[in-house]
Amino acid sequence: MAQLLHQYSVDLAWTGAGADGTATYTSYGRDHTLTSGGKPPLPGTSDPGFRGDPDRWSPEDLLVGALAQCHMLWFLHLAAAAGVVVVGYDDAASGTMRIESAGHGQFTEVVLRPRVTVARATLPDGARVDDDLLADLHRRAHEHCFIARSVNFVVRHEPTPVTVAAAG
C-alpha cells in the first residue's frame, strides 16, 4: 500500500533584534511571527519564564494546543461516523514541562480535559450516548491523533461527563 505524505511549511520571522541583537541574553526580544500561506500571522515569543511576552504564543503553548486540536478533530470525526451528534466541544488542556539544572527540559505530560455536549442521549438505533461510549471515542481519537503519536511523553485524557443539550 502506498504511503501518503503530507508536507507542512511555516515561515518564521524574528522581530526582536532591537538595536543590539544578541549582544547579551537580555538585549534581544523573543518576539517573532509565524506565517503559512494566506493564514493570519501568529505572534510568537518564548515562555514568559524565559523573557517572553505573556500576550504572545510560546512554542509550549502551541504544542499543548496542537495536541488538543488534533484530539478534538479526530474525536469529532469518529463521533460523526458513530452517529453521535456533537453540538459542543471545549477543552482545558495543560502541559507539564520539567527543566533540569543545566537548562535542558522536556514535557513530561499533557492532560486534555474535553467537555462534550451532544444533541441527544441516544443513537438512532436506541443505544445510549453515555460516558463509556464517549470514553471509547476519546481512546480511538488518541490512537489516531497524528500529533499525540509523534510525541515521547504521556498524553492523558480526563473528560468530563457528557452533557446533553437542552431541547430548544
Secondary structure, DSSP 8 states (H G I E B T S, - for coil): ----------EEEE---TTTTTSSTTSS---EEEE-TTS--EEE---GGGT--TTSB-HHHHHHHHHHHHHHHHHHHHHHHHT--EEEEEE--EEEEEE-TTS-EEEEEEEE-EEEEES-SB-TTS-B--HHHHHHHHHHHHHH-TTGGG-SSEEEE-----EE----
